[in-house]
Amino acid sequence: MSPLVILFIVVIAMSIIAFSIILLRRAEEDPLTTRIDEFAAREEIVSIEDIELSMPITDRIFVPLL
């Protein structure tokens, strides 16, 4: 295969991956809004730190890295 065809295939693949990531991020609800709503719904006074520490480790560490 010629280098031009390989380059074209790579560009198309990267475009598809980027487009899918953008669509997935738009489909998710805003995590900040979710945390604020959770904080407002509580009757007891709890700090933001306590709320964040009660979240799963994947939501606290791995999701922000993405």
N, C-alpha and C positions, 0 to 999 in steps of 0.2 A: 504494500500500500504506500502511496505517496505521502510525504510529510504534510501536505496540504489537507488531505482527507483526514488524517489522524488529528490534526489541529482542529478541523471543523467538528469532528466527533467529540473531542474534549471540550470545546467551547459549548456545544449543545448540551452535553452532560452537565457541565457546571451551571449552565443557565437553568436547567430543569431542577437541579438541587437547590439553587438559590431561590427560585420561585416557590418550591415546596416549603422551604423554611419560612419564607415570608407569609405564606398562606397559613401555616400552622401557628405562627405567632399571632396572627390576627384572629384566629379562631379561639384562642385562649382568652379568658377574662383577665382583667387587670389585677395582678396580685396585690397592688397597693390598695385598691378599692376594696378588695375582699378583706384585707387586714383591718382597714378602717371600719368597715361594717361590723366585723367581728368584735372589735374594740368597743364600738358604740352600743352593741347589743348586750354587753355584759352589765349585770347589776352591781357587781362588786368592783372595786377599784383595783385594776391590774395594770402593771407597767407594760409598755410595748416590748421590753426585753423578755418578760415572762411569756407573753403571747408568742413571740418569735421562737423562744426556746421550746415551746410546746409543739411547734411544727416539726414534721419529719425532717431528718437530716438532708434528704434529697432536695426538699424545697428550700432549705436554708443555705446549702452550700453549692450543690451541683447546678440547680436551675439558674442562679445568678451568673454562674460562669459561662452559661450558654448565651 
